[in-house]
């Protein structure tokens, strides 16, 4: 007699070990669907869940929704930065996003600038000339004849 299939940590789409005769119905194996696919995300929910569990102290339990929520946040922020960096690279008429474009995108957006307080290697600085430096050259010149 084969072992009875019980609950456990088997894969969701794994075929059942129950081979009782007389059932008559052939079951087709279900396709395995990842948690990222279930949530409609591109970022790996399972990997992020594993990272969250590794980074906690005192073996605190991490709920399944925490990984989905974190993945969604990371995916949104990545899409936002890449869209702005792509716009910056398009303005400069190049097809490749460089660290300079990332720097211009992040520093150009007020909320991302607050969020990302880090130095981007190879990003350079934002172009800025103080108003007093440009206005002083025209103000100091006196009209001739006086």
The first five atom37 places (N, CA, C, CB, O) and aatype in JSON, in Angstrom:
{
  "aatype": [20, 20, 20, 20, 20, 20, 20, 20, 20, 20, 20, 20, 20, 20, 20, 20, 20, 20, 20, 20, 20, 20, 20, 20, 20, 20, 20, 20, 20, 20, 20, 20, 20, 20, 20, 20, 20, 20, 20, 20, 20, 20, 20, 20, 20, 20, 20, 20, 20, 20, 20, 20, 20, 20, 20, 20, 20, 20, 20, 20, 20, 20, 20, 20, 20, 20, 20, 20, 20, 20, 20, 20, 20, 20, 20, 20, 20, 20, 20, 20, 20, 20, 20, 20, 20, 20, 20, 20, 20, 20, 20, 20, 20, 20, 20, 20, 20, 20, 20, 20, 20, 20, 20, 20, 20, 20, 20, 20, 20, 20, 20, 20, 20, 20, 20, 20, 20, 20, 20, 20, 20, 20, 20, 20, 20, 20, 20, 20, 20, 20, 20, 20, 20, 20, 20, 20, 20, 20, 20, 20, 20, 20, 20, 20, 20, 20],
  "atom_mask": [
    [1, 1, 1, 1, 1],
    [1, 1, 1, 1, 1],
    [1, 1, 1, 1, 1],
    [1, 1, 1, 1, 1],
    [1, 1, 1, 1, 1],
    [1, 1, 1, 1, 1],
    [1, 1, 1, 1, 1],
    [1, 1, 1, 1, 1],
    [1, 1, 1, 1, 1],
    [1, 1, 1, 1, 1],
    [1, 1, 1, 1, 1],
    [1, 1, 1, 1, 1],
    [1, 1, 1, 1, 1],
    [1, 1, 1, 1, 1],
    [1, 1, 1, 1, 1],
    [1, 1, 1, 1, 1],
    [1, 1, 1, 1, 1],
    [1, 1, 1, 1, 1],
    [1, 1, 1, 1, 1],
    [1, 1, 1, 1, 1],
    [1, 1, 1, 1, 1],
    [1, 1, 1, 1, 1],
    [1, 1, 1, 1, 1],
    [1, 1, 1, 1, 1],
    [1, 1, 1, 1, 1],
    [1, 1, 1, 1, 1],
    [1, 1, 1, 1, 1],
    [1, 1, 1, 1, 1],
    [1, 1, 1, 1, 1],
    [1, 1, 1, 1, 1],
    [1, 1, 1, 1, 1],
    [1, 1, 1, 1, 1],
    [1, 1, 1, 1, 1],
    [1, 1, 1, 1, 1],
    [1, 1, 1, 1, 1],
    [1, 1, 1, 1, 1],
    [1, 1, 1, 1, 1],
    [1, 1, 1, 1, 1],
    [1, 1, 1, 1, 1],
    [1, 1, 1, 1, 1],
    [1, 1, 1, 1, 1],
    [1, 1, 1, 1, 1],
    [1, 1, 1, 1, 1],
    [1, 1, 1, 1, 1],
    [1, 1, 1, 1, 1],
    [1, 1, 1, 1, 1],
    [1, 1, 1, 1, 1],
    [1, 1, 1, 1, 1],
    [1, 1, 1, 1, 1],
    [1, 1, 1, 1, 1],
    [1, 1, 1, 1, 1],
    [1, 1, 1, 1, 1],
    [1, 1, 1, 1, 1],
    [1, 1, 1, 1, 1],
    [1, 1, 1, 1, 1],
    [1, 1, 1, 1, 1],
    [1, 1, 1, 1, 1],
    [1, 1, 1, 1, 1],
    [1, 1, 1, 1, 1],
    [1, 1, 1, 1, 1],
    [1, 1, 1, 1, 1],
    [1, 1, 1, 1, 1],
    [1, 1, 1, 1, 1],
    [1, 1, 1, 1, 1],
    [1, 1, 1, 1, 1],
    [1, 1, 1, 1, 1],
    [1, 1, 1, 1, 1],
    [1, 1, 1, 1, 1],
    [1, 1, 1, 1, 1],
    [1, 1, 1, 1, 1],
    [1, 1, 1, 1, 1],
    [1, 1, 1, 1, 1],
    [1, 1, 1, 1, 1],
    [1, 1, 1, 1, 1],
    [1, 1, 1, 1, 1],
    [1, 1, 1, 1, 1],
    [1, 1, 1, 1, 1],
    [1, 1, 1, 1, 1],
    [1, 1, 1, 1, 1],
    [1, 1, 1, 1, 1],
    [1, 1, 1, 1, 1],
    [1, 1, 1, 1, 1],
    [1, 1, 1, 1, 1],
    [1, 1, 1, 1, 1],
    [1, 1, 1, 1, 1],
    [1, 1, 1, 1, 1],
    [1, 1, 1, 1, 1],
    [1, 1, 1, 1, 1],
    [1, 1, 1, 1, 1],
    [1, 1, 1, 1, 1],
    [1, 1, 1, 1, 1],
    [1, 1, 1, 1, 1],
    [1, 1, 1, 1, 1],
    [1, 1, 1, 1, 1],
    [1, 1, 1, 1, 1],
    [1, 1, 1, 1, 1],
    [1, 1, 1, 1, 1],
    [1, 1, 1, 1, 1],
    [1, 1, 1, 1, 1],
    [1, 1, 1, 1, 1],
    [1, 1, 1, 1, 1],
    [1, 1, 1, 1, 1],
    [1, 1, 1, 1, 1],
    [1, 1, 1, 1, 1],
    [1, 1, 1, 1, 1],
    [1, 1, 1, 1, 1],
    [1, 1, 1, 1, 1],
    [1, 1, 1, 1, 1],
    [1, 1, 1, 1, 1],
    [1, 1, 1, 1, 1],
    [1, 1, 1, 1, 1],
    [1, 1, 1, 1, 1],
    [1, 1, 1, 1, 1],
    [1, 1, 1, 1, 1],
    [1, 1, 1, 1, 1],
    [1, 1, 1, 1, 1],
    [1, 1, 1, 1, 1],
    [1, 1, 1, 1, 1],
    [1, 1, 1, 1, 1],
    [1, 1, 1, 1, 1],
    [1, 1, 1, 1, 1],
    [1, 1, 1, 1, 1],
    [1, 1, 1, 1, 1],
    [1, 1, 1, 1, 1],
    [1, 1, 1, 1, 1],
    [1, 1, 1, 1, 1],
    [1, 1, 1, 1, 1],
    [1, 1, 1, 1, 1],
    [1, 1, 1, 1, 1],
    [1, 1, 1, 1, 1],
    [1, 1, 1, 1, 1],
    [1, 1, 1, 1, 1],
    [1, 1, 1, 1, 1],
    [1, 1, 1, 1, 1],
    [1, 1, 1, 1, 1],
    [1, 1, 1, 1, 1],
    [1, 1, 1, 1, 1],
    [1, 1, 1, 1, 1],
    [1, 1, 1, 1, 1],
    [1, 1, 1, 1, 1],
    [1, 1, 1, 1, 1],
    [1, 1, 1, 1, 1],
    [1, 1, 1, 1, 1],
    [1, 1, 1, 1, 1],
    [1, 1, 1, 1, 1],
    [1, 1, 1, 1, 1]
  ],
  "atom_positions": [
    [[0.85, -1.18, 0.0], [0.0, 0.0, 0.0], [0.89, 1.24, 0.0], [-0.96, 0.0, 1.22], [1.79, 1.35, 0.83]],
    [[0.65, 2.19, -0.94], [1.48, 3.39, -1.01], [1.2, 4.3, 0.17], [1.24, 4.14, -2.33], [0.13, 4.24, 0.77]],
    [[2.18, 5.17, 0.5], [1.98, 6.08, 1.63], [0.86, 7.06, 1.32], [3.28, 6.85, 1.95], [0.68, 7.5, 0.18]],
    [[0.13, 7.39, 2.35], [-1.0, 8.3, 2.21], [-0.5, 9.74, 2.07], [-1.96, 8.16, 3.41], [0.38, 10.18, 2.82]],
    [[-1.07, 10.46, 1.11], [-0.67, 11.86, 0.89], [-1.26, 12.72, 1.99], [-1.12, 12.36, -0.51], [-2.48, 12.76, 2.18]],
    [[-0.42, 13.4, 2.7], [-0.87, 14.28, 3.76], [-0.39, 15.68, 3.47], [-0.38, 13.8, 5.14], [0.38, 15.91, 2.54]],
    [[-0.83, 16.6, 4.27], [-0.39, 17.99, 4.12], [1.08, 18.1, 4.46], [-1.21, 18.93, 5.01], [1.63, 17.3, 5.23]],
    [[1.71, 19.09, 3.88], [3.13, 19.28, 4.16], [3.71, 20.33, 3.25], [3.89, 17.97, 4.0], [3.0, 21.22, 2.77]],
    [[4.99, 20.23, 3.03], [5.69, 21.25, 2.25], [5.92, 20.8, 0.82], [7.01, 21.59, 2.91], [6.97, 21.09, 0.25]],
    [[4.98, 20.1, 0.23], [5.14, 19.69, -1.16], [4.83, 20.87, -2.06], [4.23, 18.49, -1.49], [4.18, 21.83, -1.64]],
    [[5.3, 20.8, -3.28], [5.05, 21.85, -4.25], [3.57, 21.92, -4.57], [5.87, 21.62, -5.52], [2.86, 20.92, -4.5]],
    [[3.11, 23.1, -4.91], [1.68, 23.29, -5.15], [1.23, 22.5, -6.38], [1.36, 24.77, -5.34], [0.1, 22.02, -6.42]],
    [[2.09, 22.38, -7.37], [1.69, 21.7, -8.59], [2.2, 20.29, -8.68], [2.17, 22.46, -9.76], [2.07, 19.66, -9.73]],
    [[2.77, 19.75, -7.61], [3.32, 18.39, -7.66], [2.18, 17.38, -7.73], [4.22, 18.11, -6.43], [1.14, 17.57, -7.09]],
    [[2.38, 16.31, -8.51], [1.31, 15.32, -8.6], [1.13, 14.59, -7.28], [1.6, 14.31, -9.72], [2.08, 14.43, -6.51]],
    [[-0.08, 14.16, -7.03], [-0.41, 13.49, -5.79], [0.11, 12.08, -5.79], [-1.92, 13.5, -5.56], [0.19, 11.45, -6.85]],
    [[0.48, 11.56, -4.61], [0.97, 10.19, -4.49], [-0.17, 9.2, -4.33], [1.91, 10.07, -3.31], [0.07, 7.99, -4.28]],
    [[-1.39, 9.68, -4.25], [-2.55, 8.82, -4.04], [-2.91, 8.14, -5.35], [-3.77, 9.63, -3.48], [-3.39, 8.8, -6.27]],
    [[-2.69, 6.85, -5.46], [-2.97, 6.1, -6.68], [-3.99, 5.03, -6.39], [-1.68, 5.48, -7.26], [-3.74, 3.85, -6.63]],
    [[-5.12, 5.41, -5.89], [-6.15, 4.43, -5.57], [-6.81, 3.98, -6.86], [-7.2, 5.01, -4.6], [-7.11, 4.79, -7.73]],
    [[-7.03, 2.68, -6.96], [-7.65, 2.12, -8.16], [-9.13, 2.38, -8.13], [-7.37, 0.61, -8.27], [-9.75, 2.46, -7.07]],
    [[-9.7, 2.51, -9.31], [-11.13, 2.68, -9.4], [-11.59, 4.12, -9.4], [-11.76, 1.98, -8.31], [-12.79, 4.38, -9.45]],
    [[-10.68, 5.07, -9.35], [-11.12, 6.45, -9.36], [-11.62, 6.82, -10.74], [-9.98, 7.39, -8.93], [-12.58, 7.58, -10.87]],
    [[-10.98, 6.29, -11.78], [-11.47, 6.5, -13.13], [-11.15, 7.86, -13.71], [-12.92, 6.28, -13.16], [-11.15, 8.01, -14.93]],
    [[-10.9, 8.85, -12.92], [-10.63, 10.2, -13.41], [-9.13, 10.41, -13.47], [-11.3, 11.27, -12.51], [-8.41, 10.18, -12.49]],
    [[-8.67, 10.84, -14.61], [-7.25, 11.15, -14.74], [-7.07, 12.61, -14.42], [-6.71, 10.81, -16.17], [-7.74, 13.47, -14.98]],
    [[-6.16, 12.88, -13.54], [-5.92, 14.27, -13.14], [-4.73, 14.79, -13.91], [-5.68, 14.39, -11.62], [-3.7, 14.12, -14.0]],
    [[-4.86, 15.98, -14.46], [-3.75, 16.61, -15.15], [-2.98, 17.43, -14.12], [-4.23, 17.5, -16.34], [-3.58, 18.11, -13.3]],
    [[-1.66, 17.35, -14.17], [-0.88, 18.11, -13.18], [-1.04, 19.61, -13.42], [0.62, 17.72, -13.25], [-0.96, 20.09, -14.55]],
    [[-1.27, 20.34, -12.32], [-1.42, 21.78, -12.42], [-0.06, 22.41, -12.66], [-2.07, 22.35, -11.14], [0.97, 21.9, -12.21]],
    [[-0.06, 23.52, -13.36], [1.2, 24.24, -13.57], [1.55, 25.01, -12.3], [1.09, 25.21, -14.79], [0.68, 25.55, -11.62]],
    [[2.82, 25.03, -12.01], [3.28, 25.72, -10.81], [3.25, 27.23, -11.07], [4.72, 25.26, -10.41], [3.77, 27.71, -12.08]],
    [[2.63, 27.95, -10.17], [2.53, 29.39, -10.29], [3.26, 30.03, -9.11], [1.04, 29.85, -10.35], [2.94, 29.76, -7.95]],
    [[4.23, 30.87, -9.43], [5.01, 31.49, -8.36], [4.2, 32.57, -7.67], [6.31, 32.08, -8.92], [3.16, 33.01, -8.17]],
    [[4.69, 32.97, -6.5], [3.99, 34.02, -5.76], [4.07, 35.36, -6.5], [4.57, 34.16, -4.36], [3.19, 36.2, -6.36]],
    [[5.13, 35.55, -7.27], [5.24, 36.77, -8.07], [4.16, 36.79, -9.15], [6.64, 36.89, -8.71], [3.57, 37.84, -9.41]],
    [[3.91, 35.64, -9.77], [2.87, 35.56, -10.79], [1.49, 35.76, -10.17], [2.94, 34.23, -11.52], [0.63, 36.41, -10.76]],
    [[1.28, 35.19, -8.99], [-0.01, 35.36, -8.33], [-0.28, 36.82, -7.99], [-0.07, 34.51, -7.06], [-1.41, 37.3, -8.08]],
    [[0.78, 37.52, -7.6], [0.64, 38.93, -7.24], [0.72, 39.85, -8.45], [1.69, 39.32, -6.23], [0.43, 41.05, -8.33]],
    [[1.11, 39.33, -9.61], [1.24, 40.14, -10.8], [2.45, 41.05, -10.77], [0.01, 40.97, -10.98], [2.41, 42.17, -11.27]],
    [[3.54, 40.55, -10.19], [4.76, 41.34, -10.04], [5.89, 40.73, -10.85], [5.17, 41.45, -8.57], [5.85, 39.56, -11.22]],
    [[6.91, 41.55, -11.12], [8.12, 41.06, -11.78], [9.2, 40.72, -10.77], [8.63, 42.1, -12.77], [10.04, 39.85, -11.01]],
    [[9.19, 41.4, -9.64], [10.22, 41.15, -8.63], [9.93, 39.84, -7.9], [10.27, 42.33, -7.62], [8.77, 39.48, -7.72]],
    [[10.97, 39.12, -7.48], [10.78, 37.79, -6.88], [10.29, 37.87, -5.43], [12.09, 37.01, -6.92], [11.02, 38.29, -4.54]],
    [[9.05, 37.47, -5.23], [8.45, 37.53, -3.9], [9.12, 36.51, -2.97], [6.94, 37.28, -3.97], [9.39, 36.81, -1.81]],
    [[9.37, 35.3, -3.47], [9.98, 34.26, -2.65], [11.37, 34.63, -2.17], [10.03, 32.97, -3.4], [11.72, 34.39, -1.01]],
    [[12.16, 35.19, -3.05], [13.52, 35.59, -2.68], [13.5, 36.71, -1.66], [14.31, 36.02, -3.93], [14.29, 36.7, -0.71]],
    [[12.61, 37.68, -1.85], [12.52, 38.78, -0.9], [12.03, 38.28, 0.45], [11.6, 39.89, -1.44], [12.46, 38.78, 1.49]],
    [[11.13, 37.31, 0.45], [10.66, 36.73, 1.71], [11.81, 36.04, 2.43], [9.52, 35.72, 1.45], [11.95, 36.16, 3.65]],
    [[12.64, 35.33, 1.67], [13.81, 34.68, 2.27], [14.77, 35.72, 2.85], [14.53, 33.81, 1.24], [15.29, 35.54, 3.94]],
    [[15.0, 36.81, 2.11], [15.9, 37.87, 2.6], [15.33, 38.53, 3.86], [16.12, 38.93, 1.51], [16.08, 38.84, 4.78]],
    [[14.02, 38.74, 3.89], [13.42, 39.34, 5.08], [13.59, 38.44, 6.3], [11.92, 39.63, 4.84], [13.86, 38.92, 7.4]],
    [[13.44, 37.13, 6.09], [13.6, 36.2, 7.21], [15.06, 36.15, 7.67], [13.14, 34.79, 6.81], [15.32, 35.99, 8.87]],
    [[16.0, 36.28, 6.75], [17.41, 36.23, 7.12], [17.84, 37.47, 7.89], [18.27, 36.08, 5.88], [18.72, 37.4, 8.74]],
    [[17.23, 38.6, 7.6], [17.67, 39.87, 8.18], [17.01, 40.21, 9.5], [17.43, 40.97, 7.21], [17.31, 41.25, 10.08]],
    [[16.09, 39.36, 9.99], [15.45, 39.66, 11.26], [16.26, 39.09, 12.41], [14.02, 39.12, 11.28], [17.0, 38.12, 12.25]],
    [[16.11, 39.69, 13.55], [16.77, 39.2, 14.75], [15.78, 38.43, 15.59], [17.4, 40.35, 15.55], [14.58, 38.71, 15.55]],
    [[16.25, 37.5, 16.33], [15.46, 36.7, 17.26], [14.4, 35.86, 16.56], [14.8, 37.6, 18.27], [13.38, 35.53, 17.16]],
    [[14.63, 35.49, 15.3], [13.74, 34.61, 14.55], [12.27, 35.05, 14.62], [13.87, 33.19, 15.06], [11.39, 34.26, 14.96]],
    [[12.02, 36.29, 14.3], [10.66, 36.82, 14.29], [9.97, 36.3, 13.04], [10.66, 38.38, 14.33], [10.58, 36.2, 11.98]],
    [[8.69, 35.98, 13.16], [7.95, 35.48, 12.0], [7.66, 36.61, 11.03], [6.65, 34.81, 12.45], [7.29, 37.72, 11.44]],
    [[7.82, 36.32, 9.76], [7.54, 37.28, 8.7], [6.35, 36.75, 7.92], [8.78, 37.51, 7.77], [6.4, 35.65, 7.38]],
    [[5.29, 37.53, 7.86], [4.09, 37.09, 7.15], [4.32, 37.05, 5.64], [2.93, 38.01, 7.47], [5.23, 37.69, 5.13]],
    [[3.48, 36.3, 4.95], [3.6, 36.16, 3.5], [3.28, 37.47, 2.78], [2.68, 35.05, 2.99], [3.86, 37.76, 1.73]],
    [[2.37, 38.25, 3.34], [1.99, 39.51, 2.7], [3.1, 40.54, 2.77], [0.72, 40.05, 3.33], [3.16, 41.44, 1.94]],
    [[3.97, 40.42, 3.76], [5.07, 41.39, 3.89], [6.0, 41.32, 2.69], [5.87, 41.13, 5.19], [6.46, 42.35, 2.2]],
    [[6.26, 40.11, 2.21], [7.14, 39.95, 1.06], [6.48, 40.48, -0.21], [7.52, 38.48, 0.87], [7.14, 41.09, -1.05]],
    [[5.18, 40.26, -0.35], [4.46, 40.75, -1.52], [4.44, 42.28, -1.52], [3.02, 40.19, -1.56], [4.65, 42.91, -2.55]],
    [[4.18, 42.86, -0.37], [4.12, 44.32, -0.24], [5.49, 44.94, -0.52], [3.63, 44.71, 1.16], [5.59, 45.94, -1.23]],
    [[6.54, 44.34, 0.04], [7.89, 44.84, -0.17], [8.29, 44.73, -1.64], [8.89, 44.08, 0.71], [8.9, 45.65, -2.18]],
    [[7.94, 43.62, -2.27], [8.24, 43.44, -3.69], [7.53, 44.48, -4.54], [7.86, 42.04, -4.15], [8.1, 45.02, -5.49]],
    [[6.28, 44.76, -4.2], [5.52, 45.76, -4.96], [6.13, 47.15, -4.81], [4.07, 45.78, -4.51], [6.2, 47.91, -5.78]],
    [[6.57, 47.48, -3.61], [7.2, 48.78, -3.38], [8.5, 48.9, -4.16], [7.46, 49.0, -1.88], [8.74, 49.91, -4.82]],
    [[9.33, 47.87, -4.1], [10.6, 47.9, -4.82], [10.39, 47.98, -6.33], [11.43, 46.66, -4.48], [11.11, 48.69, -7.03]],
    [[9.4, 47.25, -6.81], [9.12, 47.28, -8.25], [8.64, 48.66, -8.69], [8.08, 46.21, -8.63], [9.04, 49.15, -9.74]],
    [[7.78, 49.28, -7.88], [7.29, 50.6, -8.22], [8.42, 51.63, -8.24], [6.19, 51.03, -7.24], [8.52, 52.43, -9.17]],
    [[9.26, 51.61, -7.21], [10.35, 52.58, -7.14], [11.35, 52.38, -8.29], [11.08, 52.46, -5.8], [11.85, 53.35, -8.85]],
    [[11.62, 51.13, -8.63], [12.52, 50.85, -9.73], [11.94, 51.36, -11.05], [12.81, 49.35, -9.83], [12.65, 51.97, -11.85]],
    [[10.66, 51.11, -11.27], [10.03, 51.59, -12.49], [10.03, 53.11, -12.57], [8.6, 51.06, -12.59], [10.24, 53.68, -13.64]],
    [[9.81, 53.75, -11.44], [9.79, 55.22, -11.41], [11.17, 55.79, -11.74], [9.33, 55.72, -10.03], [11.28, 56.72, -12.54]],
    [[12.21, 55.24, -11.13], [13.56, 55.74, -11.38], [13.98, 55.47, -12.82], [14.57, 55.11, -10.4], [14.58, 56.32, -13.47]],
    [[13.66, 54.28, -13.32], [14.04, 53.95, -14.69], [13.29, 54.8, -15.71], [13.8, 52.48, -14.96], [13.85, 55.16, -16.75]],
    [[12.04, 55.12, -15.43], [11.31, 55.99, -16.35], [11.92, 57.38, -16.39], [9.84, 56.08, -15.94], [12.1, 57.95, -17.47]],
    [[12.24, 57.94, -15.23], [12.84, 59.27, -15.2], [14.24, 59.28, -15.81], [12.89, 59.79, -13.76], [14.62, 60.23, -16.5]],
    [[15.01, 58.22, -15.55], [16.36, 58.14, -16.13], [16.28, 57.95, -17.64], [17.16, 56.99, -15.49], [17.11, 58.47, -18.38]],
    [[15.28, 57.2, -18.1], [15.1, 57.04, -19.55], [14.73, 58.35, -20.21], [14.03, 56.0, -19.84], [15.18, 58.64, -21.31]],
    [[13.9, 59.15, -19.54], [13.57, 60.47, -20.07], [14.8, 61.37, -20.12], [12.48, 61.13, -19.22], [14.99, 62.13, -21.07]],
    [[15.65, 61.27, -19.09], [16.87, 62.08, -19.07], [17.82, 61.67, -20.19], [17.58, 61.96, -17.71], [18.44, 62.52, -20.82]],
    [[17.93, 60.37, -20.44], [18.81, 59.91, -21.52], [18.23, 60.28, -22.88], [19.02, 58.39, -21.43], [18.98, 60.56, -23.82]],
    [[16.91, 60.29, -23.0], [16.28, 60.68, -24.27], [16.49, 62.16, -24.53], [14.77, 60.34, -24.26], [16.67, 62.57, -25.68]],
    [[16.47, 62.97, -23.47], [16.72, 64.41, -23.64], [18.13, 64.68, -24.13], [16.48, 65.14, -22.33], [18.36, 65.64, -24.87]],
    [[19.06, 63.84, -23.72], [20.45, 64.0, -24.14], [20.75, 63.23, -25.43], [21.39, 63.53, -23.04], [21.9, 63.18, -25.87]],
    [[19.74, 62.63, -26.03], [19.81, 61.93, -27.31], [20.77, 60.74, -27.29], [20.22, 62.89, -28.39], [21.53, 60.54, -28.23]],
    [[20.73, 59.98, -26.22], [21.48, 58.73, -26.16], [20.51, 57.6, -25.8], [22.65, 58.82, -25.13], [19.45, 57.85, -25.24]],
    [[20.89, 56.38, -26.13], [19.99, 55.25, -25.92], [20.32, 54.45, -24.67], [20.02, 54.35, -27.11], [19.55, 53.57, -24.28]],
    [[21.44, 54.72, -24.05], [21.88, 53.95, -22.89], [21.78, 54.79, -21.63], [23.31, 53.43, -23.08], [22.22, 55.94, -21.6]],
    [[21.21, 54.19, -20.59], [21.1, 54.89, -19.31], [22.42, 54.73, -18.55], [19.91, 54.34, -18.46], [22.88, 53.61, -18.32]],
    [[23.01, 55.83, -18.17], [24.28, 55.83, -17.43], [24.04, 56.32, -16.01], [25.35, 56.71, -18.15], [22.95, 56.82, -15.71]],
    [[25.03, 56.2, -15.13], [24.87, 56.76, -13.78], [24.56, 58.26, -13.77], [26.12, 56.5, -12.96], [23.91, 58.76, -12.86]],
    [[25.03, 58.97, -14.78], [24.73, 60.4, -14.89], [23.23, 60.62, -15.06], [25.5, 61.03, -16.07], [22.66, 61.54, -14.47]],
    [[22.6, 59.79, -15.88], [21.16, 59.92, -16.09], [20.38, 59.57, -14.83], [20.7, 59.03, -17.26], [19.36, 60.19, -14.52]],
    [[20.86, 58.56, -14.09], [20.23, 58.22, -12.82], [20.34, 59.38, -11.84], [20.86, 56.96, -12.22], [19.38, 59.7, -11.13]],
    [[21.5, 60.0, -11.8], [21.71, 61.15, -10.9], [20.77, 62.3, -11.27], [23.18, 61.63, -10.96], [20.15, 62.9, -10.39]],
    [[20.67, 62.61, -12.56], [19.79, 63.7, -12.99], [18.34, 63.38, -12.69], [19.97, 63.96, -14.47], [17.57, 64.27, -12.32]],
    [[17.95, 62.11, -12.84], [16.57, 61.72, -12.59], [16.23, 61.81, -11.11], [16.32, 60.3, -13.11], [15.18, 62.34, -10.74]],
    [[17.1, 61.29, -10.26], [16.81, 61.26, -8.82], [16.85, 62.65, -8.23], [17.81, 60.35, -8.1], [15.98, 63.02, -7.45]],
    [[17.86, 63.44, -8.59], [17.97, 64.79, -8.03], [16.93, 65.74, -8.62], [19.36, 65.35, -8.26], [16.61, 66.76, -8.02]],
    [[16.41, 65.41, -9.8], [15.4, 66.26, -10.41], [14.02, 66.06, -9.81], [15.34, 66.0, -11.88], [13.16, 66.94, -9.92]],
    [[13.78, 64.91, -9.18], [12.5, 64.63, -8.56], [12.6, 64.92, -7.07], [12.06, 63.16, -8.81], [13.51, 64.45, -6.4]],
    [[11.66, 65.71, -6.57], [11.74, 66.17, -5.17], [11.62, 65.01, -4.18], [10.64, 67.19, -4.9], [12.38, 64.94, -3.22]],
    [[10.68, 64.11, -4.42], [10.46, 63.01, -3.47], [11.57, 61.97, -3.53], [9.11, 62.34, -3.75], [11.99, 61.45, -2.5]],
    [[12.05, 61.67, -4.73], [13.16, 60.71, -4.84], [14.45, 61.28, -4.26], [13.37, 60.3, -6.3], [15.27, 60.54, -3.72]],
    [[14.61, 62.59, -4.37], [15.8, 63.22, -3.81], [15.83, 63.08, -2.29], [15.85, 64.7, -4.2], [16.89, 62.87, -1.7]],
    [[14.65, 63.19, -1.66], [14.58, 63.0, -0.21], [14.83, 61.54, 0.15], [13.2, 63.46, 0.33], [15.5, 61.24, 1.14]],
    [[14.29, 60.63, -0.67], [14.4, 59.2, -0.37], [15.82, 58.68, -0.57], [13.45, 58.41, -1.24], [16.33, 57.93, 0.27]],
    [[16.46, 59.07, -1.64], [17.79, 58.55, -1.98], [18.82, 59.6, -1.59], [17.9, 58.2, -3.51], [19.17, 60.47, -2.39]],
    [[19.31, 59.52, -0.37], [20.36, 60.42, 0.08], [21.68, 59.67, 0.02], [20.09, 60.95, 1.53], [22.3, 59.41, 1.05]],
    [[22.11, 59.32, -1.17], [23.35, 58.57, -1.35], [24.15, 59.19, -2.49], [23.05, 57.08, -1.63], [23.6, 59.88, -3.35]],
    [[25.43, 58.93, -2.48], [26.3, 59.37, -3.55], [26.26, 58.33, -4.66], [27.75, 59.6, -3.05], [26.51, 57.15, -4.42]],
    [[25.95, 58.76, -5.86], [25.92, 57.85, -7.01], [27.26, 57.96, -7.7], [24.73, 58.19, -8.0], [27.64, 59.03, -8.18]],
    [[27.98, 56.85, -7.76], [29.31, 56.84, -8.36], [29.21, 57.14, -9.85], [30.02, 55.47, -8.13], [28.45, 56.49, -10.57]],
    [[29.95, 58.13, -10.29], [29.94, 58.5, -11.7], [28.75, 59.34, -12.08], [29.97, 57.29, -12.54], [28.49, 59.54, -13.27]],
    [[28.02, 59.85, -11.09], [26.82, 60.62, -11.39], [27.07, 62.09, -11.64], [25.86, 60.49, -10.28], [26.26, 62.75, -12.28]],
    [[28.18, 62.6, -11.15], [28.46, 64.02, -11.32], [27.6, 64.88, -10.42], [28.25, 64.42, -12.76], [27.05, 64.4, -9.42]],
    [[27.49, 66.16, -10.77], [26.69, 67.09, -9.98], [25.64, 67.71, -10.89], [27.59, 68.19, -9.33], [25.74, 67.65, -12.12]],
    [[24.64, 68.31, -10.26], [23.61, 68.98, -11.04], [24.13, 70.32, -11.54], [22.33, 69.18, -10.19], [24.85, 71.01, -10.82]],
    [[23.78, 70.68, -12.76], [24.23, 71.98, -13.26], [23.5, 73.1, -12.52], [23.99, 72.1, -14.78], [22.27, 73.14, -12.5]],
    [[24.26, 74.01, -11.92], [23.65, 75.1, -11.16], [24.62, 76.27, -11.13], [23.29, 74.65, -9.72], [25.79, 76.12, -10.78]],
    [[24.13, 77.44, -11.5], [24.89, 78.68, -11.38], [24.03, 79.64, -10.57], [25.26, 79.29, -12.79], [22.88, 79.9, -10.93]],
    [[24.59, 80.17, -9.49], [23.83, 81.05, -8.62], [23.46, 82.33, -9.36], [24.63, 81.38, -7.35], [24.21, 82.82, -10.21]],
    [[22.28, 82.87, -9.04], [21.76, 84.05, -9.74], [22.66, 85.26, -9.56], [20.37, 84.37, -9.25], [22.81, 86.07, -10.48]],
    [[23.25, 85.39, -8.38], [24.08, 86.56, -8.14], [25.33, 86.57, -9.02], [24.48, 86.62, -6.68], [25.87, 87.63, -9.31]],
    [[25.78, 85.4, -9.43], [26.96, 85.34, -10.28], [26.65, 85.77, -11.7], [27.54, 83.93, -10.29], [27.5, 86.37, -12.37]],
    [[25.47, 85.47, -12.18], [25.12, 85.87, -13.54], [24.63, 87.31, -13.6], [24.06, 84.94, -14.11], [24.89, 87.99, -14.59]],
    [[23.94, 87.79, -12.59], [23.38, 89.15, -12.61], [24.43, 90.2, -12.3], [22.24, 89.26, -11.61], [24.29, 91.34, -12.72]],
    [[25.49, 89.83, -11.59], [26.48, 90.84, -11.18], [27.28, 91.36, -12.36], [27.42, 90.26, -10.15], [27.72, 92.5, -12.33]],
    [[27.48, 90.54, -13.39], [28.28, 91.01, -14.51], [27.55, 92.1, -15.3], [28.64, 89.85, -15.42], [28.21, 92.99, -15.84]],
    [[26.24, 92.05, -15.39], [25.5, 93.08, -16.1], [25.23, 94.29, -15.22], [24.2, 92.51, -16.63], [25.13, 95.41, -15.71]],
    [[25.12, 94.07, -13.9], [24.81, 95.16, -12.98], [26.01, 96.06, -12.77], [24.33, 94.6, -11.65], [25.84, 97.27, -12.62]],
    [[27.22, 95.53, -12.74], [28.42, 96.3, -12.45], [28.81, 97.2, -13.6], [29.55, 95.38, -12.11], [29.5, 98.2, -13.38]],
    [[28.4, 96.88, -14.8], [28.77, 97.72, -15.92], [27.91, 98.99, -15.92], [28.61, 96.95, -17.26], [26.68, 98.93, -15.93]],
    [[28.59, 100.13, -15.92], [27.88, 101.41, -15.93], [27.77, 101.88, -17.38], [28.59, 102.47, -15.04], [28.69, 101.67, -18.16]],
    [[26.67, 102.5, -17.72], [26.54, 103.01, -19.08], [27.57, 104.12, -19.31], [25.11, 103.54, -19.33], [27.87, 104.91, -18.42]],
    [[28.1, 104.17, -20.51], [29.12, 105.17, -20.83], [28.5, 106.54, -20.97], [29.87, 104.79, -22.12], [27.34, 106.67, -21.36]],
    [[29.24, 107.52, -20.66], [28.76, 108.9, -20.75], [28.35, 109.47, -19.42], [27.59, 108.98, -21.69], [27.93, 110.62, -19.36]],
    [[28.45, 108.72, -18.35], [28.1, 109.26, -17.05], [29.27, 109.26, -16.13], [26.98, 108.48, -16.43], [29.15, 109.68, -14.98]]
  ]
}
